[in-house]
Amino acid sequence: MRADPKLRERARHMRREPTEFEKRLWRSLSNSQLGGFKFRRQAAIPPFIVDFFCPAKGLIVGVDGETHLSDADARRDAVLAERGFSTIRFTNDDVRDNMDGVLINLLERLRSLPDRWPGPSAGPTPKPFPQGEGL
């Protein structure tokens, strides 16, 4: 499902203006720093925008401030779970006061989830081109 242009633009805006706590967590998630897992930030998963997303595991990471509505979050998480995504949430206080604990918890969760698609080592090894082909 492709995000509509308004949703994509909203996600771009949110990437340009992250909260302080999103910035702090992104410093540890960007460039596959956490266990080699690739993350996207402010990713559009229609009709939602999620704080962080690991596509290989289907894991959504939320960083929640005081204004988050837990009932609305629970409904959103249920819709996303029906679509095969898992969600883990941390509070701003967790990110500020216990970044090591956040990262350990997140890495354990990532390692516990199955891969969404086979990695490069899965499946048969490609056969080389016959002499002269593919050059």
N, C-alpha and C positions, 0 to 999 in steps of 0.2 A: 504494500500500500504506500503510495507516494504522498508526501506531505503537500498540502496546498500552499500556494505562494505566501499567504499571510502567516501561516504557521512557521514556514521556513524563515521568513523575515523576522518574526518574533524571536526565534531561536538565535538568529545572528545577532540581534540586539542584546539578548541575554548573555551571549558569549563575550560581547564587547564590554558589558557592564556587570561582571560577576560580583557576588557578595564577597566580603572579606574571607568568609569561611570556605566558599567555593574556590577562591584563589589559593588558599592554603592547601586544600586537599589536592587540587589540580597539580601543584608543584610536585606532589609525590606520585601522581598517576600518569602524568604526561610522559611521552617518549618511552612507553612500555617499561617504566621503572619498577613497577610492582609485579614481580614474578614473571616479567616478560609479557604481561597481558596488556593489550591495546585498549585504550579507552577513548571515547568521544565525550565531549562536554556539551551540555545543552543540546542534546540530540532530540530530533523530532521523531517520535513514534506516534503517528496520528491516532487519535486527535490530541495527543499529549506532547509536552516537552519535558524531558527528564534531565536531571542535573548531570549525571554521568551514566555512560552505557558501555559495557563490554560486549561487543557483538559476538565474539567467539563463544561466550558462555551464556549470553542472553541475560546478563545480570545488570539490573538498574540500581544505581546508588543514589539515594536521596540525602541531601543535607538540609535539615529542617530547622527553621528558626521558630521563634515564639508565635508567629502568625499562622503557622501551618494548621490546617483543620484536619484532625486525625480521622474523622468520619469520611471526609472527601478523599483523603489519602487512601483509606482502606478500600473505598469503592474503586478508585483508580487502580490500586494494586490488584484487586480482584479481576478487573477487566484485562489488565496486562497479563496476569497469571493464566487466564483462559486462552490467551494468545501464545503461551509458552515462555513467558518472561518471569524471572524471579526478581524480587526487590529486597534490598537491604537499606535500612535508614539509620542515619546518625544525626545527632543534634549538633547545633553550632557549638554547644559547650563541649561535646565529645571531641570535635575537631580542634577546638582551642586548647583544651586541657589535657587531652589524652590521644594525641595523634598516633603514637606508637600502637596503642590499643586498637584504634580504628583500623590502621593498616594491617595489623595481625589478624583481626577479625575478618576483614575484607579478603585477605589472601586465603584464609582458611575456607571461606565461603566459595571463592573462585575455584579452588582446588577440589571442592566437594561436588561441584556441578559437572555434568557431562558436557563434552564439546558439542556444539550445535552442528558442526560439519567436520569431516575428516581433515586431519592435518596433512602436511606434505609427505609424511612417512606412511600414510594409509594407502591402501590399494596397490595395484600392480605397478612395478617400475616401468616407466615408459621405455619403449624399445628405441634404439638409435635409428636414425634415418639410414636407408641403404646408401651405399657409396655414391656420392655425388648429389644426393637429394637434400634439400633443406639448407643448402649453402648459400 
